[in-house]
Amino acid sequence: LRPFGILRMLDLVRPIYRPTSVYGHFGREEESFTWERTDKADTLRQAAGL
């Protein structure tokens, strides 16, 4: 993926950083934290030959 593809896939072009910067993200399970999703894990494992 190119950087723009990563931004689009993780939906990082919306203003989501305030909750993270104020309260942190460790120990929290927020649906808005798109970078915590693991839905691409199997696809990436297969692509890497693992």
C-alpha positions in Angstrom: 0.0 0.0 0.0 1.0 3.6 -0.6 0.7 6.1 2.2 -2.6 7.5 0.9 -4.0 3.9 0.7 -3.1 3.4 4.4 -4.7 6.7 5.3 -7.9 5.7 3.5 -8.0 2.1 4.8 -7.6 3.2 8.4 -9.8 6.2 7.9 -7.2 8.6 9.3 -8.3 11.7 7.5 -10.9 12.5 10.0 -10.2 14.5 13.3 -9.9 11.6 15.7 -6.7 12.5 17.5 -8.1 14.6 20.4 -9.5 11.6 22.4 -6.2 9.8 21.9 -4.1 12.8 22.9 -6.2 13.6 25.9 -6.9 10.2 27.4 -4.3 8.0 25.6 -5.1 4.8 23.9 -3.5 2.1 26.1 -6.0 -0.1 27.9 -9.0 1.3 25.9 -11.0 -0.4 23.3 -12.5 2.2 21.1 -14.1 1.5 17.7 -12.8 4.8 16.5 -9.2 3.6 16.9 -9.0 2.1 13.4 -5.3 1.3 13.7 -6.2 -1.4 16.3 -8.2 -3.5 13.9 -6.9 -6.9 13.0 -9.3 -7.6 10.1 -6.4 -7.7 7.6 -4.2 -10.0 9.7 -4.9 -13.2 7.7 -4.5 -11.5 4.4 -1.2 -10.1 5.4 0.0 -13.4 6.8 -0.8 -15.1 3.5 0.9 -12.4 1.5 4.0 -12.8 3.7 4.0 -16.6 3.3 3.5 -17.2 7.1 
